[in-house]
């Protein structure tokens, strides 16, 4: 047998093995592809099921709320029409009540309750929920009187003229005292847009006021309270009050051309939220004030309301390394988070 025949013979002998290897590799590839597709189908099924459940849950919740709104809506619509009849030709007076008097009453009622706790320390159990332990126990009365005077000045001399000027602007966008009240879903949409606009405007105006050029002369006044209390939410320099307290809340209703009822609800809700953010207590079933309380403690962190822009701009990195970040959740029980998530013990020198 010559050399060529030998090579042909070896080639014939190796071919079956090669075919088996190729066949084996092909089978493995098919198995991998099958496994990938199976995983993808399983993932899609889980995500799809979860999404469907979420949509179903959301639709159920909104349906019940819509049903409640619809049932009670007839009542509120009737009350609104009665108000319109009483103030016929005096819609301006109705506007003043809804945009100025009601939100102010909400603010001082809520702040007043917190002031009772801050000045008397009673009821005693609330002190367990204090975020900065040992601070404002009790609050400095001289400092508090100065704070209240400034807040009243801001409300009467700054807020009042701005809200008066808001009325003709709203009239250009539509009639804020329109006879028909907004639907439940429309109000939810407005609320979402109001919140997003406030987050953007408050974050950037607030961060700008922390620039050395503006901080010392303007924003430092608000930060005199490193351990805040509820009423200081409106304790600020007049420029600070306009740019950070008023405009971020006012722009939303202008953009949406909102009804007076939506504006009243939004202004009242915004005042309650900012008061909670400054109250100094992490109380059960209320939004967490840990985020903004930390801002008063460490001035270079946590500029926003929701925390979305702080996350995007990295102005919450220090906050995320603290126990306060772990406690920045809705408290659904009665055990204070300062007890269930205590601060790390201080190192002994």
C-alpha positions, 0 to 999 in steps of 0.5 A, spaced: 500 500 500 502 506 497 502 513 501 496 516 498 492 509 499 494 509 507 492 517 507 485 515 504 484 509 509 486 513 515 481 519 512 476 514 512 477 511 519 477 518 522 471 521 518 466 517 523 469 520 529 469 527 526 461 526 524 460 524 531 463 530 534 460 535 529 453 531 531 455 532 538 457 539 538 450 541 534 446 537 539 449 541 544 448 548 541 441 546 540 440 544 547 443 551 549 439 554 544 433 550 547 435 552 554 436 560 552 429 560 549 426 556 555 429 561 560 426 567 555 419 564 555 419 563 563 422 570 564 417 573 559 411 569 562 413 571 569 414 578 567 408 578 563 404 575 569 407 580 574 405 586 569 398 583 568 397 582 576 400 589 577 395 592 571 389 588 574 391 591 581 392 598 579 385 598 575 382 595 581 384 600 586 383 606 581 376 603 579 374 602 587 377 610 588 373 612 581 367 609 584 368 612 591 369 619 587 363 618 582 359 616 588 361 622 593 362 626 586 355 627 586 355 630 593 361 634 592 359 637 585 352 639 588 356 643 594 360 646 589 354 648 585 351 651 591 358 655 592 358 658 585 350 660 586 352 663 593 358 667 590 355 668 583 359 674 580 364 674 586 368 668 584 374 672 586 372 671 593 371 664 592 378 663 589 381 667 595 378 662 600 380 656 596 387 658 594 389 662 600 385 661 606 384 653 606 391 652 605 393 657 610 388 653 615 391 647 614 398 649 615 397 652 621 393 647 624 398 641 622 404 646 624 400 648 631 399 640 633 407 639 632 408 646 636 405 643 642 409 637 642 415 641 640 414 646 646 411 641 651 414 635 650 407 632 650 405 627 649 411 623 651 411 617 647 412 622 640 419 623 643 421 616 641 420 618 634 425 624 634 430 623 628 435 627 632 435 625 639 437 630 644 435 636 639 429 641 640 428 638 647 424 643 648 425 648 643 428 654 644 422 659 645 426 665 643 428 662 636 421 659 635 418 666 636 423 669 631 421 663 626 414 664 627 414 672 625 418 670 619 413 665 617 407 670 618 411 675 614 413 671 608 405 668 608 402 675 608 407 680 604 410 675 599 405 669 598 399 673 598 401 678 593 404 672 589 397 668 589 393 674 588 397 675 581 396 668 580 389 669 579 389 673 572 394 668 569 390 662 571 384 666 568 388 666 561 389 659 561 381 657 563 376 659 568 379 656 575 372 656 578 369 652 572 362 649 574 364 642 572 369 639 577 375 635 574 374 627 574 378 623 579 383 620 573 384 627 571 386 630 578 391 624 579 394 626 572 395 633 575 397 631 581 403 627 578 405 633 573 405 638 579 409 633 583 414 632 577 414 640 576 416 641 583 421 636 583 425 639 578 424 646 580 425 645 587 431 641 586 435 646 581 433 652 585 435 649 592 441 647 589 443 654 586 441 657 593 447 653 596 452 656 591 457 660 596 455 666 592 447 665 594 448 661 600 451 666 606 446 672 604 440 668 602 439 660 604 443 660 610 437 663 614 433 657 613 439 652 615 439 656 622 435 650 624 440 644 623 435 640 627 428 642 623 421 643 626 415 643 622 413 650 622 420 652 619 418 649 612 416 656 611 422 660 615 426 663 609 429 669 606 424 672 602 428 671 595 428 663 598 421 663 599 419 666 592 424 661 588 424 655 592 417 655 596 412 658 592 414 658 584 415 650 584 408 649 587 405 655 583 407 653 576 404 646 575 397 649 576 399 654 571 401 649 566 395 645 567 390 650 567 387 647 573 380 648 577 380 651 583 379 645 587 385 641 584 389 647 586 386 648 593 388 640 594 395 641 591 397 647 595 394 644 602 398 637 600 404 641 598 404 644 605 403 638 609 408 634 605 413 640 607 411 640 614 412 633 615 419 633 611 421 638 617 418 636 623 423 632 626 419 626 627 419 619 623 412 618 625 408 611 623 404 611 617 406 618 615 412 620 609 419 619 611 422 626 613 429 622 614 431 625 607 430 632 608 432 632 615 439 629 613 439 635 608 439 640 614 444 636 618 449 635 612 448 641 607 451 638 601 446 632 600 439 631 599 437 637 595 430 635 592 423 632 594 423 625 591 430 624 591 430 622 583 434 628 581 439 627 587 440 620 585 441 622 577 446 628 580 449 623 585 448 628 591 445 623 595 451 618 595 453 620 603 446 619 605 446 612 602 452 610 606 448 612 613 443 609 617 438 614 616 438 612 608 436 605 611 430 608 615 428 612 610 422 608 609 414 608 611 414 606 618 408 601 618 408 599 625 409 603 632 416 601 634 421 607 632 426 606 626 431 609 631 430 603 635 429 597 630 435 600 625 439 604 630 445 608 629 452 605 629 456 606 636 461 611 636 468 609 636 471 611 642 478 615 642 
